[in-house]
Amino acid sequence: MADSDYYEFGVAHGRKYTLEHLWLQVLDAKKADSQIKIGLSEFVRAEYGDIVRVILTKPEDDTEFKSEDSDADEDDVNQDDDAATPMTSGDEVGLDDLLLQVTTEHDKLLINAPFPCKIVSLNGDIEDNPDLVNDDAYADGWCVIVQPHEFDPDQFLDELEYIEYLNEV
């Protein structure tokens, strides 16, 4: 392999990780209702190339617009499903609802929420400047801060377990 086939990346301590390469940082562990900051692991960039776009999205329920009688209406609904609706503070996100759309040099990733939560804050800067995720994934490149409805830290990987998982991928 050529030198260009190898990418260095870091794994931050004091965070939990998902199998979808999100990092989770509990902001105030002493509080019973701690908020959680969520971002993308540096592994995403190493595996898929530079991140060129990040969209903080939420699913849109368009079931009321579906019509079984008209093929034209069905085509319109399918087009609407492809459109991303921006998230805002206060939005509710369920388990496995779309949380992030990430476009890299080589792929497009759809990343779902790892647990049900309420959006507290969005880092809109990453939508305007995705290099924040490329250059500083564990600090200025964070994506959202949420208030979890159900969060069990033992369900997620610590940094050593995450590294072990990455060695198996």
Beta strands, then each sheet from edge to edge (+ up, - down):
strand 1: 16-17
strand 2: 22-26
strand 3: 36-40
strand 4: 51-58
strand 5: 85-86
strand 6: 92-93
strand 7: 98-104
strand 8: 108-112
strand 9: 117-122
strand 10: 144-148
sheet 1: 1+ 2- 3+ 10- 9+ 6-
sheet 2: 5+ 4- 7+ 8-
end
